[in-house]
Amino acid sequence: MARRRALVVDDEKLIVKGIRFSLEQDDMEVDCAYDGEEALEYAGNNEYDIILLDVMLPKLTGFEVCQQIREFSNVPIIMLTAKGEDMDKILGLEYGADDYITKPFNILEVKARIKAIMRRTEPKRIIGEAPAAKTVERGDVRLDCEGRRAFIAGREIGLTAKEFELLELLMLNPEKVYSRENLLHLVWGADYPGDVRTVDVHIRRLREKVEQNPSEPKYVHTKWGVGYFFRNV
């Protein structure tokens, strides 16, 4: 089995050194970048299983780097932020991040988050309550569950890891309404410290990619006061 590969991006070299050492102890291959432009160069020229990306970077911010990476890659991204403000966390999700960790952090928490994301992005896995399936089709939407690819009317769309997992769960269980708390638990995990706004942000991004008119969705619907569901059209 090929070694997992990570990109760690932070302008604080001691933080990068500590994360790199810890991940290498888990037999991961680790590249390091110290500014936004260098991070983009690494991400554009290499394949990674995970990217740890600081928000406050020289040359380009972590938000800008995340947004530009999303133009060519769906690699899982965990944002690292020194601020505990909710807006930074929400902005990171809006720009395409899959998760965020607030500094100062425990390296064991970082490693646990990385492992959780990697487990969820394994091609062969079971999610939610339905049996595993290689492909799922509902209307014009088709998911290749093993290849983790999504198609609308035969055209491939780029989904982040969390967007794919949300859509997969909803499509495997059409017409079942999931509360935001339930989705947070199933997709992000029971120990995820974020709140239900994380779900709302991802649902909004998902609709922008899946729906022809996100304000009048055909597939991903809201049950007001309850949660979200996929309409079996």
Rosetta blueprint (number, residue, H / E / L):
1 M L
2 A L
3 R L
4 R L
5 R E
6 A E
7 L E
8 V E
9 V E
10 D L
11 D L
12 E L
13 K H
14 L H
15 I H
16 V H
17 K H
18 G H
19 I H
20 R H
21 F H
22 S H
23 L H
24 E H
25 Q H
26 D L
27 D L
28 M L
29 E E
30 V E
31 D E
32 C E
33 A E
34 Y L
35 D L
36 G H
37 E H
38 E H
39 A H
40 L H
41 E H
42 Y H
43 A H
44 G H
45 N H
46 N L
47 E L
48 Y L
49 D L
50 I E
51 I E
52 L E
53 L E
54 D E
55 V L
56 M L
57 L L
58 P L
59 K L
60 L L
61 T L
62 G H
63 F H
64 E H
65 V H
66 C H
67 Q H
68 Q H
69 I H
70 R L
71 E L
72 F L
73 S L
74 N L
75 V L
76 P L
77 I E
78 I E
79 M E
80 L E
81 T E
82 A L
83 K L
84 G L
85 E L
86 D H
87 M H
88 D H
89 K H
90 I H
91 L H
92 G H
93 L H
94 E H
95 Y L
96 G L
97 A L
98 D L
99 D E
100 Y E
101 I E
102 T E
103 K L
104 P L
105 F L
106 N L
107 I H
108 L H
109 E H
110 V H
111 K H
112 A H
113 R H
114 I H
115 K H
116 A H
117 I H
118 M H
119 R H
120 R H
121 T L
122 E L
123 P L
124 K L
125 R L
126 I L
127 I L
128 G L
129 E L
130 A L
131 P L
132 A L
133 A L
134 K L
135 T E
136 V E
137 E E
138 R E
139 G L
140 D L
141 V E
142 R E
143 L E
144 D E
145 C L
146 E L
147 G L
148 R L
149 R E
150 A E
151 F E
152 I E
153 A L
154 G L
155 R E
156 E E
157 I E
158 G L
159 L L
160 T L
161 A H
162 K H
163 E H
164 F H
165 E H
166 L H
167 L H
168 E H
169 L H
170 L H
171 M H
172 L H
173 N L
174 P L
175 E L
176 K L
177 V L
178 Y E
179 S E
180 R H
181 E H
182 N H
183 L H
184 L H
185 H H
186 L H
187 V H
188 W H
189 G L
190 A L
191 D L
192 Y L
193 P L
194 G L
195 D L
196 V L
197 R H
198 T H
199 V H
200 D H
201 V H
202 H H
203 I H
204 R H
205 R H
206 L H
207 R H
208 E H
209 K H
210 V H
211 E L
212 Q L
213 N L
214 P L
215 S L
216 E L
217 P L
218 K L
219 Y L
220 V E
221 H E
222 T E
223 K E
224 W L
225 G L
226 V L
227 G E
228 Y E
229 F E
230 F E
231 R L
232 N L
233 V L
